[in-house]
Every structure is written in C-alpha cells, then in structure tokens.
C-alpha cells in the first residue's frame, strides 16, 4: 500500500469539539470548517515528511518511524512518536511538553485515500481525504 502522495480533504467531523477539548484557539475552528485542506506525504530514505495546509496555514512534520521528535500545535509543544501498525496504518502519539495532554493520531491509508482520526480524552476529530 502506497502511503506517499497528495490528498484533498473530503470531510471533517467533530473539529470544533476537539479544539475546545484541547483548549486551543477557537478562532481556528472557523478556519478549518470554512475551508478544505490538503495533505502531502513523501518519504526520503527512512524519513517521512507530512505537509498539510488549511486556509493558507501550513503545518509540516518530519520523522523516522519509532524515533521521538518535537512538534508545535497552535503554540503548544508536543513530543511525538510514530509507529506503523501495518503497511497502511500510521499511529502517532503526541504528548504535551508538560505531560498533561496526550493526543493519538491514526492515519489509515487505502487506494482511494486516507482517514485521519485524532483523539484527545473522549473526543475524536475525523478527517477523510481522497487521493489527488
């Protein structure tokens, strides 16, 4: 299963609830709900690069599977580790720098696209992307 590629978001569910649960800037809710987003994934050797963009706001991460890396989510610092559960399922555990918040992100790939589920506490934000 090829993970690399470009994706266009088709749907997003529970983003507003997720943002509120995380305690993030509520203004970001309006940005995401009013625009679609894109995601591009490429791999150089054993380093993955995921770039997403929503309403002109870009976010990028680079990582090696199984190795910790740092990331910033709307001003909040996180330590991350990504593992592969199988050849089409990428699981990312994001832990806030103070250890108080843990977000689990699961990206599941098919020939048609990718489903991304981000869970914090009991709230799951689901995005469905189609391959471009």
SULDA-V414191 format. One record per residue. RES is the residue in one letter. PHI is phi in whole degrees, -180 to 180 (none if undefined). PSI is psi as a letter, one per 30 degrees, with the letter a starting at -180 (none if undefined). D_LAST is the distance of its C-alpha to the last C-alpha in Angstrom with 2 decimals. Layout:
# SULDA-V414191
RES&PHI&PSI&D_LAST ; RES&PHI&PSI&D_LAST
This chain:
# SULDA-V414191
X&none&k&15.69 ; X&-80&k&13.20 ; X&-91&e&12.59 ; X&-62&k&11.29 ; X&151&a&7.73 ; X&-111&k&5.49 ; X&-134&k&5.26 ; X&-120&k&6.37 ; X&-69&k&9.85 ; X&-101&e&11.16 ; X&-154&l&14.70 ; X&-144&k&17.27 ; X&-127&k&20.76 ; X&74&g&23.93 ; X&-64&e&22.85 ; X&-60&e&26.14 ; X&-63&e&28.21 ; X&-63&e&26.60 ; X&-60&e&27.27 ; X&-64&e&30.82 ; X&-62&e&31.51 ; X&-74&f&30.46 ; X&78&g&32.67 ; X&-88&l&30.00 ; X&-61&j&30.09 ; X&-65&f&29.68 ; X&-58&f&28.46 ; X&-65&f&25.12 ; X&-59&e&24.87 ; X&-64&e&24.78 ; X&-62&e&22.10 ; X&-69&e&19.64 ; X&-75&f&20.60 ; X&-94&f&20.39 ; X&-134&l&16.91 ; X&-90&l&13.42 ; X&-127&l&12.13 ; X&-121&l&9.37 ; X&-141&k&9.83 ; X&-128&k&9.70 ; X&-125&k&11.85 ; X&-136&l&13.88 ; X&-137&k&17.30 ; X&-121&j&20.32 ; X&68&c&23.10 ; X&-108&g&23.61 ; X&-106&k&22.13 ; X&-88&k&18.82 ; X&-132&j&17.30 ; X&-118&k&15.19 ; X&-120&k&14.48 ; X&-123&l&13.71 ; X&-143&k&14.43 ; X&-134&k&15.84 ; X&50&h&17.89 ; X&81&f&18.38 ; X&-99&j&19.59 ; X&-99&k&18.10 ; X&-139&k&18.90 ; X&-132&k&18.80 ; X&-133&k&20.37 ; X&-130&k&21.42 ; X&-161&l&23.24 ; X&-108&k&24.71 ; X&-57&k&24.71 ; X&86&f&28.12 ; X&-108&k&29.16 ; X&-69&k&29.83 ; X&-145&l&28.22 ; X&-100&l&28.67 ; X&-149&l&26.28 ; X&-124&k&26.91 ; X&-117&j&25.78 ; X&52&h&27.00 ; X&89&f&30.19 ; X&-107&k&30.79 ; X&-85&k&30.93 ; X&-133&k&29.71 ; X&-100&k&30.25 ; X&-130&l&27.44 ; X&-140&k&27.19 ; X&-111&k&24.15 ; X&-124&l&24.89 ; X&-109&k&23.07 ; X&-83&f&24.43 ; X&-160&a&22.93 ; X&-71&f&20.23 ; X&-129&g&17.49 ; X&-133&j&19.18 ; X&-107&k&19.61 ; X&-117&k&22.50 ; X&-116&k&23.40 ; X&-107&j&26.87 ; X&-108&k&27.48 ; X&-119&k&31.21 ; X&-60&l&32.56 ; X&-55&e&34.90 ; X&-87&f&37.85 ; X&80&g&36.83 ; X&-81&f&36.90 ; X&-126&k&33.29 ; X&-127&k&31.09 ; X&-116&k&27.45 ; X&-107&k&25.63 ; X&-118&k&21.83 ; X&-117&k&20.27 ; X&-111&j&16.66 ; X&-116&k&16.16 ; X&-105&k&13.33 ; X&-133&l&12.78 ; X&-62&e&10.98 ; X&-81&f&9.18 ; X&170&b&8.46 ; X&-148&k&11.10 ; X&-111&k&14.20 ; X&-116&k&16.12 ; X&-121&j&19.81 ; X&-110&k&22.11 ; X&-121&k&25.77 ; X&-132&k&28.83 ; X&53&c&32.16 ; X&-107&g&31.54 ; X&-105&k&28.54 ; X&-119&k&24.98 ; X&-97&k&21.99 ; X&-116&k&19.00 ; X&-123&k&15.37 ; X&-115&k&12.75 ; X&-115&k&9.04 ; X&-107&l&6.34 ; X&-70&k&3.77 ; X&-96&none&0.00
